[in-house]
Amino acid sequence: MTSTILSNSLFTKTQQRVLGLLYGAPGKSFYTNEIVRIAAIGRGTVTRELVKLAAAGVLTVSAAGNRKHYQANPDCLVYAELVKIARKLFDVEIPKAEPKVKPKKKPVQAKPAQTQVKKASEKPAVVVEEKPQALQPVVEKVAPKTRVKTGITITVDDEGQMGFF
């Protein structure tokens, strides 16, 4: 309870979430959309805060392709203190790296069922059962509808009042 009051009086909600994320995992960088998603705050608010913190030297910014990655700046004068504050005061869960999922193998399609018919004097014969053919869609041609133009009549009476009909 005391930590919530203290953190709310020292930092805005956006600052708490951004600093809590970046200084809660100081060795990890996050791109803008990740920060917005995890912080659950609007993109504009988060972007303004990131620009402000980067300009102050609290965060480092690096570009990877068309993404900007933000990370806690270890050269910041208050780096160690911000790491401690983030871990003590800010309640932000840092997502763990998702394990790579192996693609599932395609299921093997069953072959048509084969039945064997045996007669006492003959060699066994193999009979293959065929699948029924797929139904073909029925396309109906519909006559085009004629369009009726509707008009609006505007009338003005002697007093200057307009009427629509």
One Martini backbone bead per residue (centre of mass of N, CA, C, O) as a GRO file, in nm:
protein
  165
    1MET     BB    1   0.060   0.061  -0.023
    2THR     BB    2   0.300   0.256   0.013
    3SER     BB    3   0.426   0.205  -0.270
    4THR     BB    4   0.188   0.321  -0.432
    5ILE     BB    5   0.191   0.607  -0.320
    6LEU     BB    6   0.484   0.668  -0.389
    7SER     BB    7   0.476   0.612  -0.697
    8ASN     BB    8   0.238   0.814  -0.758
    9SER     BB    9   0.400   1.073  -0.650
   10LEU     BB   10   0.664   1.039  -0.848
   11PHE     BB   11   0.494   0.889  -1.082
   12THR     BB   12   0.353   0.819  -1.351
   13LYS     BB   13   0.191   0.571  -1.500
   14THR     BB   14   0.373   0.560  -1.749
   15GLN     BB   15   0.645   0.564  -1.604
   16GLN     BB   16   0.602   0.309  -1.441
   17ARG     BB   17   0.571   0.114  -1.682
   18VAL     BB   18   0.828   0.180  -1.841
   19LEU     BB   19   1.040   0.159  -1.611
   20GLY     BB   20   0.953  -0.119  -1.510
   21LEU     BB   21   1.028  -0.265  -1.770
   22LEU     BB   22   1.326  -0.159  -1.837
   23TYR     BB   23   1.435  -0.182  -1.523
   24GLY     BB   24   1.338  -0.481  -1.468
   25ALA     BB   25   1.505  -0.540  -1.761
   26PRO     BB   26   1.805  -0.407  -1.831
   27GLY     BB   27   1.918  -0.620  -2.067
   28LYS     BB   28   1.659  -0.546  -2.225
   29SER     BB   29   1.490  -0.500  -2.528
   30PHE     BB   30   1.229  -0.284  -2.661
   31TYR     BB   31   0.975  -0.228  -2.859
   32THR     BB   32   0.722  -0.017  -2.893
   33ASN     BB   33   0.483  -0.223  -2.919
   34GLU     BB   34   0.555  -0.380  -2.665
   35ILE     BB   35   0.524  -0.151  -2.462
   36VAL     BB   36   0.231  -0.085  -2.526
   37ARG     BB   37   0.115  -0.367  -2.463
   38ILE     BB   38   0.224  -0.401  -2.169
   39ALA     BB   39   0.129  -0.118  -2.053
   40ALA     BB   40  -0.165  -0.041  -2.145
   41ILE     BB   41  -0.115   0.218  -2.328
   42GLY     BB   42  -0.105   0.460  -2.524
   43ARG     BB   43   0.098   0.532  -2.784
   44GLY     BB   44   0.142   0.839  -2.746
   45THR     BB   45   0.223   0.835  -2.448
   46VAL     BB   46   0.460   0.639  -2.473
   47THR     BB   47   0.624   0.791  -2.687
   48ARG     BB   48   0.669   1.051  -2.529
   49GLU     BB   49   0.816   0.915  -2.290
   50LEU     BB   50   1.049   0.788  -2.450
   51VAL     BB   51   1.166   1.050  -2.562
   52LYS     BB   52   1.215   1.188  -2.288
   53LEU     BB   53   1.400   0.962  -2.163
   54ALA     BB   54   1.613   0.966  -2.390
   55ALA     BB   55   1.691   1.270  -2.364
   56ALA     BB   56   1.782   1.223  -2.051
   57GLY     BB   57   1.943   0.925  -2.052
   58VAL     BB   58   1.770   0.670  -1.948
   59LEU     BB   59   1.764   0.584  -2.250
   60THR     BB   60   1.810   0.371  -2.521
   61VAL     BB   61   1.848   0.391  -2.884
   62SER     BB   62   1.763   0.155  -3.143
   63ALA     BB   63   1.791   0.036  -3.474
   64ALA     BB   64   1.573  -0.224  -3.633
   65GLY     BB   65   1.500  -0.134  -3.902
   66ASN     BB   66   1.168  -0.010  -3.832
   67ARG     BB   67   1.268  -0.031  -3.534
   68LYS     BB   68   1.253   0.071  -3.197
   69HIS     BB   69   1.487   0.031  -2.937
   70TYR     BB   70   1.457  -0.004  -2.584
   71GLN     BB   71   1.681   0.080  -2.302
   72ALA     BB   72   1.852   0.069  -2.038
   73ASN     BB   73   2.090   0.300  -1.915
   74PRO     BB   74   2.404   0.231  -1.778
   75ASP     BB   75   2.509   0.552  -1.797
   76CYS     BB   76   2.328   0.643  -1.594
   77LEU     BB   77   2.340   0.805  -1.292
   78VAL     BB   78   2.056   0.631  -1.186
   79TYR     BB   79   2.051   0.328  -1.255
   80ALA     BB   80   2.060   0.163  -0.986
   81GLU     BB   81   1.816   0.309  -0.860
   82LEU     BB   82   1.605   0.238  -1.081
   83VAL     BB   83   1.620  -0.064  -1.045
   84LYS     BB   84   1.525  -0.065  -0.750
   85ILE     BB   85   1.261   0.089  -0.788
   86ALA     BB   86   1.130  -0.099  -0.996
   87ARG     BB   87   1.136  -0.355  -0.806
   88LYS     BB   88   0.975  -0.219  -0.559
   89LEU     BB   89   0.727  -0.032  -0.695
   90PHE     BB   90   0.677  -0.176  -0.965
   91ASP     BB   91   0.396  -0.354  -1.126
   92VAL     BB   92   0.570  -0.539  -1.359
   93GLU     BB   93   0.540  -0.776  -1.602
   94ILE     BB   94   0.776  -0.977  -1.753
   95PRO     BB   95   0.804  -1.127  -2.034
   96LYS     BB   96   0.875  -1.420  -2.151
   97ALA     BB   97   1.014  -1.607  -2.362
   98GLU     BB   98   0.896  -1.764  -2.627
   99PRO     BB   99   0.866  -2.061  -2.737
  100LYS     BB  100   0.941  -2.242  -2.994
  101VAL     BB  101   0.731  -2.369  -3.238
  102LYS     BB  102   0.666  -2.646  -3.385
  103PRO     BB  103   0.557  -2.762  -3.657
  104LYS     BB  104   0.301  -2.927  -3.760
  105LYS     BB  105   0.209  -3.209  -3.880
  106LYS     BB  106   0.061  -3.347  -4.125
  107PRO     BB  107  -0.192  -3.531  -4.176
  108VAL     BB  108  -0.260  -3.843  -4.264
  109GLN     BB  109  -0.413  -3.974  -4.520
  110ALA     BB  110  -0.641  -4.191  -4.588
  111LYS     BB  111  -0.683  -4.468  -4.742
  112PRO     BB  112  -0.853  -4.658  -4.917
  113ALA     BB  113  -1.046  -4.907  -4.866
  114GLN     BB  114  -0.972  -5.256  -4.833
  115THR     BB  115  -1.107  -5.555  -4.970
  116GLN     BB  116  -1.132  -5.902  -4.924
  117VAL     BB  117  -1.206  -6.172  -5.149
  118LYS     BB  118  -1.284  -6.512  -5.078
  119LYS     BB  119  -1.229  -6.815  -5.237
  120ALA     BB  120  -1.157  -7.136  -5.247
  121SER     BB  121  -1.049  -7.140  -5.573
  122GLU     BB  122  -0.942  -6.846  -5.542
  123LYS     BB  123  -0.791  -6.572  -5.556
  124PRO     BB  124  -0.744  -6.297  -5.410
  125ALA     BB  125  -0.932  -6.002  -5.410
  126VAL     BB  126  -0.927  -5.652  -5.484
  127VAL     BB  127  -1.128  -5.395  -5.335
  128VAL     BB  128  -1.213  -5.062  -5.418
  129GLU     BB  129  -1.335  -4.796  -5.256
  130GLU     BB  130  -1.521  -4.525  -5.338
  131LYS     BB  131  -1.564  -4.200  -5.337
  132PRO     BB  132  -1.770  -3.962  -5.331
  133GLN     BB  133  -1.867  -3.705  -5.495
  134ALA     BB  134  -1.864  -3.386  -5.504
  135LEU     BB  135  -2.049  -3.122  -5.466
  136GLN     BB  136  -2.200  -2.894  -5.671
  137PRO     BB  137  -2.260  -2.583  -5.716
  138VAL     BB  138  -2.539  -2.372  -5.739
  139VAL     BB  139  -2.619  -2.140  -5.998
  140GLU     BB  140  -2.803  -1.848  -5.995
  141LYS     BB  141  -2.987  -1.644  -6.200
  142VAL     BB  142  -3.047  -1.299  -6.159
  143ALA     BB  143  -3.233  -1.049  -6.214
  144PRO     BB  144  -3.205  -0.734  -6.247
  145LYS     BB  145  -3.265  -0.455  -6.081
  146THR     BB  146  -3.450  -0.182  -6.085
  147ARG     BB  147  -3.406   0.154  -6.070
  148VAL     BB  148  -3.536   0.405  -5.856
  149LYS     BB  149  -3.582   0.730  -5.866
  150THR     BB  150  -3.544   0.963  -5.615
  151GLY     BB  151  -3.698   1.255  -5.497
  152ILE     BB  152  -3.654   1.589  -5.379
  153THR     BB  153  -3.869   1.826  -5.233
  154ILE     BB  154  -3.846   2.178  -5.210
  155THR     BB  155  -4.014   2.399  -4.989
  156VAL     BB  156  -4.134   2.745  -4.966
  157ASP     BB  157  -4.283   2.955  -4.775
  158ASP     BB  158  -4.382   3.273  -4.685
  159GLU     BB  159  -4.193   3.250  -4.407
  160GLY     BB  160  -3.926   3.058  -4.490
  161GLN     BB  161  -4.007   2.767  -4.477
  162MET     BB  162  -3.895   2.442  -4.498
  163GLY     BB  163  -3.965   2.155  -4.715
  164PHE     BB  164  -3.962   1.798  -4.733
  165PHE     BB  165  -4.060   1.542  -5.009
   0.00000   0.00000   0.00000
